[in-house]
Amino acid sequence: MPPEENKKLPPPVLLSAVVCDQVIIDARTNKASVIGIFENISAPKYPARHPRLAFFFELTNGRGKTELTIKLVDVQNEDKTLWECTVQQESKDVRQVVNSTFDIGGIKFPHPGEYRFQVYAGTTLLGERRIICTELPLPEDK
């Protein structure tokens, strides 16, 4: 489908979005196993670098090829983008559920507070998933 026709169609629907430790895709069945879902990150001081996380989401109601952009933004800093990736996703049928996984290493969170993973189809925000970062000082040695 030509891109100009695709712009007239409704965007896909975001069914789910999770932040987790890892996603394992079974090679035989193509089933996804989402491991270690979380929404909070604690660190003894900020800025803090998170060694590894995965962002997993499912879409339906897709029509042909759609350009998707995934962003991690800092809500307290005017939605400054900390990480971004753009991909093409194809749906063969509007009833199809298509999932995507992004393994992300070394994200640096500048301060405690709220961050969000956002999923866009073109310029349309399909939805977001919040992460709350908190400062949890290490216990003092006695």
C-alpha positions in Angstrom: 0.0 0.0 0.0 1.5 3.4 -1.0 2.4 5.6 2.1 0.0 8.3 1.1 -2.9 5.8 1.3 -1.6 4.5 4.7 -1.9 8.0 6.2 -5.7 8.0 5.7 -6.1 4.7 7.6 -6.7 4.5 11.4 -3.5 3.8 13.4 -2.9 0.4 15.0 -4.2 -0.2 18.6 -1.7 -0.7 21.4 -2.9 -3.8 23.4 -0.1 -4.0 25.9 3.2 -2.5 26.8 5.6 -3.7 29.5 9.0 -3.0 30.8 10.9 -6.1 31.9 14.2 -7.8 32.5 14.1 -9.8 29.3 11.8 -11.4 26.6 12.4 -14.9 25.3 11.0 -15.8 22.0 10.5 -19.5 21.4 12.1 -20.3 18.0 9.6 -23.1 17.3 6.3 -21.5 18.3 7.3 -17.8 18.1 5.6 -17.4 21.5 7.0 -14.6 23.7 7.8 -15.1 27.4 8.1 -11.8 29.3 10.4 -12.2 32.3 10.6 -9.9 35.3 8.0 -7.2 34.6 8.7 -4.0 36.6 7.7 -0.4 36.8 10.1 0.9 39.4 13.9 1.4 39.3 15.8 2.2 42.5 19.4 3.4 42.7 21.6 4.6 45.5 22.4 7.9 43.6 21.6 9.7 40.4 22.4 9.9 37.6 22.1 6.1 37.5 22.8 3.7 34.6 20.4 0.7 34.3 22.4 -2.2 32.9 19.7 -3.8 30.8 16.0 -3.8 30.3 13.5 -4.8 27.6 10.4 -3.1 26.3 7.7 -5.4 24.9 4.5 -4.3 23.3 1.6 -5.8 21.2 -0.4 -4.1 18.5 -3.5 -5.0 16.5 -5.7 -3.3 13.9 -2.6 -2.8 11.7 -3.0 -2.3 8.0 0.0 -3.0 5.9 3.3 -1.3 6.8 3.4 1.2 9.7 6.4 3.2 10.8 6.6 2.9 14.6 8.8 5.1 16.9 9.5 4.0 20.4 10.8 6.7 22.8 11.9 6.8 26.4 11.2 10.3 27.7 11.9 12.2 30.9 8.6 13.6 32.1 10.1 16.2 34.5 12.4 17.6 31.7 9.8 18.6 29.1 9.7 15.0 27.7 13.3 15.1 26.7 14.1 11.9 24.8 16.6 9.6 26.5 16.3 6.8 23.9 14.6 6.4 20.6 14.2 3.8 17.9 12.2 3.8 14.7 11.1 0.5 12.9 8.8 -0.6 10.2 6.2 -3.1 11.2 3.9 -5.0 8.9 0.4 -6.4 9.6 -1.1 -8.8 7.0 -4.6 -8.7 8.6 -6.3 -6.2 11.0 -7.1 -9.0 13.4 -3.5 -10.0 13.7 -1.6 -9.3 16.9 2.0 -8.3 16.3 4.5 -8.0 19.0 7.8 -6.2 19.2 10.7 -6.4 21.7 13.5 -4.0 22.2 16.5 -5.0 24.4 18.1 -1.8 25.7 21.4 -1.7 27.6 23.0 1.1 29.6 20.1 3.7 29.8 21.2 6.6 32.0 18.4 8.1 34.1 19.6 11.6 35.1 17.4 11.9 38.3 14.7 10.2 40.4 11.2 10.7 39.0 8.9 9.7 36.2 9.9 8.5 32.8 7.7 7.0 30.0 8.2 4.6 27.1 6.0 5.9 24.3 4.8 4.1 21.2 4.0 6.2 18.1 2.6 5.2 14.7 3.9 8.1 12.6 3.1 11.1 14.8 0.2 9.5 16.6 0.8 8.5 20.2 -0.6 5.0 20.6 0.1 4.7 24.3 2.8 4.7 27.0 4.2 2.8 29.9 5.5 4.7 33.0 8.7 4.0 34.9 9.3 5.5 38.3 12.9 6.0 39.5 13.6 6.4 43.2 16.6 7.0 45.2 17.3 4.3 47.7 20.5 5.0 49.6 22.7 2.0 50.4 22.7 1.1 54.1 25.6 2.5 56.1 28.3 0.1 57.3 28.3 -0.4 61.0 
